[in-house]
Amino acid sequence: MFPRSNRWYKLQKKVRPFFQHVLIFTVGLFFLLPFLWMLSTALKSDLDIYRTPPTWLPYDLKQVEIDGELLPLYNVQIDDITKELAALEIKKGQGKFVDPANPEIIIEMPMKYAEPILIVKPRWQNFPDALSKAIRVGTGVSFLTYIKNSLTIAFFSILGTLISCTTAAYGFARLHWPGRDKIFLVVMGTMMLPFQVTMIPMYVVFSKIGWTNTFLPLIVPTFFGNAFMIFLLRQFFLTIPEEMCDAARVDGASEWQIFSRIVLPLSKPVLASVVVFTFLWVWNDFIGPMLYLTDPKLFTLAIGLQDYQGQHNVAWNQMMAASIMFTLPIIIAFFFAQRTFIQGVKLTGLKE
């Protein structure tokens, strides 16, 4: 009985991780489906986008060069024989076809007897086409301008968030002063206020001081703290042993030295989390730039993408190509910071 139980336990120990990985892979693939469909659409030709039924792989018409001209190939049924012919002209359900091996003979057939020959052919040209067409008429503003504006706002927003939130969180976590916990509750209470409540008052204030149509309304508020980031940092600071700070005080270190030389170096995981979260919010922000920015030269990527869609007939393949380029910085940022990011989120709720 016991040997059989041991064998069953060993088998279960080997099989269980396999099924766990299969489950994780299946769930991950399910969440990746929208991105995979966006990538598939970005690589399709204009004709392939509207194909029914839709396909996951990007197909294109197989072509052959005849007399210096590229012509699409069709499988044409002639007297129970299927021939591979090139289409010269298609009009009103009728097609003019030519045999690539004998181009002098032209055959006219109804299109119901012809099937296009498709091959898997990703159209990478959609990406440079999206970049070249993302130019606002009459301004010369390009897609690269939108990227530069978004990166500028993201950089200063991250800087402001780190400066303001780390100092505020340290004050709530390590310093003892009257009313500290009550004020912390007030700060947490601001998280319950939706942006729609403060949007109009903030716009009125920034409009009166002449900051509209500049980056200042999008950057300056980050230097006054963010309730969620303060909470995240405070919880992590509480996990740092108080004995280390007490030992530094005995050695004559000031609070600023303890903060800058002990607490911050030990807080790299949560600082990476703050950077990633802030970058995500700023990069994806649509309402803020739309509210304050009117000059196309100041548009961010989110606004530029919407503006691009409004100016041109919607070429969905190029639209998806531009959207992929919009999401790439987020993926790259998370890829390089994933280890410290996950560690920071995991340790934030702990307190020794």
N, C-alpha and C positions, 0 to 999 in steps of 0.2 A: 504493500500500500504506500509506504513512504517513498520508495524509489519512483513509483509512478507519479506521485504528487510532486516530487522534485523535478521530474522530466516535464510535467505540465507547467510547473512554475517557470522553468528555464525557457520553455517554448513561448509562454505568455510574455516573458520578459523580452524576448527577441522580436515577437510579432507586434506587440503594443506600440513601440516607437514607429514602426512602419506605418500603421494605420493612423497614428497621430500626425505624421508628416503628410500623409495623403489628405487628411482632413484639412490641415493648415494650408496645403497647396491648393485644394479645391476652393476654400473660402477666399484665399488671396487672389486666385484667378477670377473669381466672381467679382471682386471689387476692382480688378484691373480691366474688366470688360469695356467700360466706357472709354478708358484711355487707349486700349487696343483698337477699338472702333474708330476713335479719332485719328490714330496713326494710320489705320487702313484707308480712311477717307482722304487723308492728306497725301497719300501716295497714288491715288486713283486719277484717271483722266476725266475730263468733263463728261464724256459719254458714259463712262463706267459708273459714275455716281448714281445715276438715275436708272441703272439696270434693275429689272424685275425678273426673278427675286434678287434681292441684294446679296452680295458675296463678301466674304471676309478678305480674300486675297485681291490685290489690285490687278485686274485684267486689262489688256489693251488689244486692239486689232492687230493681227499679224499682217505685215506689209511686205511688199515686194517692189523693187525698183524696175520700172519699165520706161525706157527712153528718158531717163533722168528724173522721172516723177515717181514718188512713193504712192502706191495704190493698195487699199485694203484687200485681203484675200477672203474669199467665201467658198464654202462647200456647196456647189450647185448641182442639183439633181437633174440629169438630162437622160431621158429614156432609161430609167432604172439604173443609171450609172452616175455615181457621184464624182464630180471633177472639182479640182482646186483651181478657181478662176479669180482674176483680179477685177474689182469693180471700177469701171470707168466713170459711170454716172448712175445715180439713183434718183428717180423722180416719179412721184405718184404711184408708188407700188411697183414700178417697172425698173429693172436694172440692166445696164449695158455692161457686159463682162468680156474679158479678153483672156486667152490662155497665155500665161507667162512664157511657155515654151514656143508658142506660135502667135505672137501679138498682132499679126495681120488680120486674123479672123475675129470679128466682133459678134458676140452672141447676146440676144435680147431675151430675158426671161422674167417672169413675175417674181417678186421678192419672196413670195411664200415658198418658193422652191430653193431659196438660198439661206444658208446659215453662216454667220460670221465665224471666222477662225480666231479664237482667242488664245492669248498666251499670257502667263504671269509676267507683268512688266511694271515694276514700281516707277512712278514718275517723280524722281527727286527734284526735277526742275520746279515743282510747285513751291519749294521753300525759297529759292532766290526770287521767283516770281512774286511771292507774297511780300518779300522785303522791298522789291522795286516798286510795287503798286501801293504800298502803304505810305504814300506821299500825299499830303493834303494839297489840293489844287490851289495854286496861287501863293503858297507860302514857302515851298521848298522844304517843309518839315518832313523828315523821314522817320522810318521805324527806329533807326539808331538814336534819334533825338529822344524818342519816347523811352528807350532803354536807359539813356543817360539820365533823364529826369527821374525815373523810378529809382535808379541806383543812388542818386544824390539824396533823395528824400529818405530812402531806406538807411543809408549810412548815418545821416544826422539823427534820424529817429532812434536807431539802435544806440548811438552815442548818448543821446538825451535820456533814453530809458535806463541804460546802465548807470549813468551818473546819479540820476534822481532816485531810482528804485533801490539801488544798493545802499545808499546812505540812509534812506527812510527805513528800509528793512532792518538795517543794523541798529538804528535807534529804537525800533520796536522790539527787537530780539535781545539786545545786550545792555542797553542803557536803562536806568531806572529813574523815572521822573513822574511827577504827579499827573494823573489822568491818562497815562500811557495806554492802558488797556481800553479805556472808553473811546479814546480818539482812534485807536485801531479798529474798533467796532464801527465807528463812523466811516472810516476809510473803506471797510468791507461793505458797508451799506451802499456806497456809491456804485458798487457792482450791479446793484439791482435797478439802477436807472438806465433805461434804454437810450441809445444814441438819439432817437427821435425826440426825446424830451429836451435834450440840451442843444440840439442842432440849430434851432432858430435863434435862441439867445446868443450862442457862440458866433453865429454868422453876423448878427447885429453888432456885436462887440468888435469883431475883426473888420467889419465894413466901416465902422466909425473911426477906427484908428488907421485905416488905409492899407490894410494887409491883404485885401482880396486881390486875386490875380497874381499872387506870389506864393512861394513855398512856405512862408512863415506860419500860416494857420495849420499846416500839416506837420510842421517840425517843432515849433515852440511848445505846444502842449505836452510833448513827450518829456520835456525838461521839468515838468511838474508832477511826475510820477504816474504810475498806472496801478490801480488797486490789485489786479490779479497778479502782476509781476511782484509787487511788494509782498503779497501773501506768499507767493512761491519762494522768494528769497528769504523771507523771515523764517519760514518753516525749515529751510535748509540750514540757516545760521544757527537755529536751535539745536541741530544735531552735532555741532562742533563742541567738543568738551569745554566746559567753563574753566577747567583747571589750566588749560593752555593759556587762556587770557589772563587768569590770575597770576600765573608764573611770569608772564610778560609785564604785568603791572608791578610785581615785586622787583623786577629788573629795571624799573623806571620808564617803561614804555608808555606813551600817551595813548589815548583812545584812537586817535588817527593812525598811529603806528600799528596798533593791534589790528585795526580794520584793514589797513592797506598791506601789511606784511604777514599777517597770520590768517585772517578770515577770508579775504579775497583769493589768495593762492589756493586755499583749501576748497574753494567754491567753484572751481572750473566747470564741473558738470552742470550745476544749476545756471551758471552764467551762459553756458552754451545753449541751454534750454531757452533762456530769456532771449538770446540773440536769434535763435531759430523762430520762436513764436513771434517776435517783433517783426522780423523780416517777412514772415508769412502774412501777417496782418497788413503791413504797409504795402507789400507787393500786390496783394489782392484787393486793396481798398479801392472802391469805385465811387461811393457816395461822397467822400471827402474831396477828392480831386474834381469831381463833377460839380460840387457845390462852390468851390473857391476859385477854380481855374477856368478862364475864358479864352486866354491866348493859346492858340494851337502849339506855339513853341514851348509851352510849359506843360503840355499834356503828358500824363503818365501812360504806361503801357495799357492799363485797363481802359482808360478813356480813348487812347489811340486806336485800340482794337475795335471799340464800338464806333468810333468815327470812321474807321476804314470800312466797316460794314455798311454805314449809312451813305458813303460816297459812291460805292461801286455796286453793280449788280452782284448779288451774292454768289460768288464762286466758292462753293463749299469746300472744295479741295484746298484752295489757297487759304480760306478762312481757318480750316483745321490745321494747316501748316503753321500759320501765324499763332494759333492757340498753343500748339506744341512748343514753339519757341518762347511763348509767354510762360509756360509751366516749367521749362528746363531749369532756370535758375533755382526754383524751389526744390526740385529733385536733387540738383547738385548740392545745394546747401544742406539738405537733410542727409545726403549720402556721406558727406565728409564729417558731419557732426553727429551721426546717429549714435555712436557708442557713448559719448559724453552726454548727449541729449537724453537717451533712455536711462542712463545712470542717474542723471539729475532728476528726472521725473520720478524714478523709483525711490530715491532717497529723500525726496522733498517731504513726504508725509511722516517720516520717522523722527522720533525724538528719544535720545538716550537718557 
